[in-house]
Amino acid sequence: MPVKLQVAAPLVYMAVLYWISSLPGSPRPDDPTLYGLFQWMPPSVQNALHVPAFAVLAWTWRWALDAWLREPNARTICAFIISSAYGVFDEWHQSFVPGRYASLTDVTLDVAGAAIGIGLAAWIGFNAGAIKPRMNRDKINPEI
């Protein structure tokens, strides 16, 4: 896969989040089982799921932007902005879905999840870059 196509990963993930946020607030009799899956979940659990969902989104954006932006800080900032903006857009979109509503709490959880995802991605990336394999000089060049 060409490196610049890795941007497809967060876009597909965003499409899945969009589809989930398009589920109506109250299921109809002809709805598939997945619609009912979220209905039995208490609202507090549904709200808590915003954090890991947007942490994954921010993480995938940071990874995808690696092909486009070489500066780690630029990748981090852009991934955070894109993920947070999508959280705002997603809540606005939900305001048009029957039985759903937009919530400032959900936007806050989305932004917090994006920050956590970015933080973890940056921390793991930083630590992975700091780990260098040790070389046994005696085996490479015994004369040294």
HUSULDA-V523162 format. One record per residue. RES is the residue in one letter. PSI is psi in radians with two decimals (* if undefined). NEAR is the number of other C-alpha atoms within 10 Angstrom. Layout:
BEGIN
((RES	PSI	NEAR) (RES	PSI	NEAR))
END
This chain:
BEGIN
((M	2.26	5) (P	2.45	6) (V	-0.67	11) (K	-0.19	12) (L	-0.10	10) (Q	-0.19	18) (V	-0.27	18) (A	-0.53	13) (A	-0.94	15) (P	-0.49	21) (L	-0.72	15) (V	-0.74	11) (Y	-0.70	17) (M	-0.65	19) (A	-0.68	12) (V	-0.78	12) (L	-0.69	18) (Y	-0.76	17) (W	-0.77	10) (I	-0.72	14) (S	-0.17	17) (S	-0.12	18) (L	2.30	20) (P	2.72	17) (G	-0.54	17) (S	2.18	14) (P	2.60	18) (R	2.81	10) (P	-0.50	7) (D	0.10	7) (D	2.55	12) (P	2.94	10) (T	-0.60	9) (L	-0.59	11) (Y	-0.73	18) (G	-0.40	16) (L	-0.74	10) (F	-0.26	17) (Q	-0.61	15) (W	-0.26	9) (M	2.27	10) (P	2.61	9) (P	-0.59	11) (S	-0.63	8) (V	-0.74	10) (Q	-0.74	14) (N	-0.74	15) (A	-0.49	14) (L	-0.27	16) (H	-0.65	22) (V	-0.99	23) (P	-0.57	17) (A	-0.76	18) (F	-0.36	29) (A	-0.75	27) (V	-0.72	20) (L	-0.84	30) (A	-0.69	33) (W	-0.81	25) (T	-0.62	23) (W	-0.73	29) (R	-0.71	29) (W	-0.80	22) (A	-0.64	22) (L	-0.15	22) (D	-0.57	18) (A	-0.35	15) (W	-0.59	13) (L	2.14	14) (R	-0.45	10) (E	2.07	10) (P	-0.69	15) (N	-0.65	12) (A	-0.72	14) (R	-0.77	22) (T	-0.86	24) (I	-0.81	15) (C	-0.76	17) (A	-0.71	25) (F	-0.77	28) (I	-0.80	17) (I	-0.82	15) (S	-0.74	30) (S	-0.75	24) (A	-0.65	14) (Y	-0.60	20) (G	-0.74	25) (V	-0.81	18) (F	-0.75	14) (D	-0.73	20) (E	-0.70	21) (W	-0.77	15) (H	-0.73	16) (Q	-0.43	21) (S	-0.27	15) (F	-0.07	13) (V	2.26	15) (P	2.26	13) (G	0.03	12) (R	2.86	17) (Y	2.76	13) (A	2.56	17) (S	2.31	15) (L	-0.55	10) (T	-0.77	12) (D	-0.70	20) (V	-0.75	23) (T	-0.74	16) (L	-0.64	23) (D	-0.81	31) (V	-0.71	25) (A	-0.74	19) (G	-0.73	28) (A	-0.74	30) (A	-0.72	24) (I	-0.79	20) (G	-0.75	28) (I	-0.76	28) (G	-0.79	17) (L	-0.75	15) (A	-0.75	20) (A	-0.74	19) (W	-0.81	12) (I	-0.74	12) (G	-0.72	13) (F	-0.81	12) (N	-0.60	11) (A	-0.63	10) (G	-0.43	9) (A	-0.33	9) (I	2.05	8) (K	2.42	8) (P	2.46	6) (R	2.44	6) (M	2.39	8) (N	1.79	9) (R	-0.54	10) (D	-0.60	9) (K	-0.44	9) (I	-0.87	9) (N	1.70	8) (P	-0.24	8) (E	-0.23	7) (I	*	7))
END
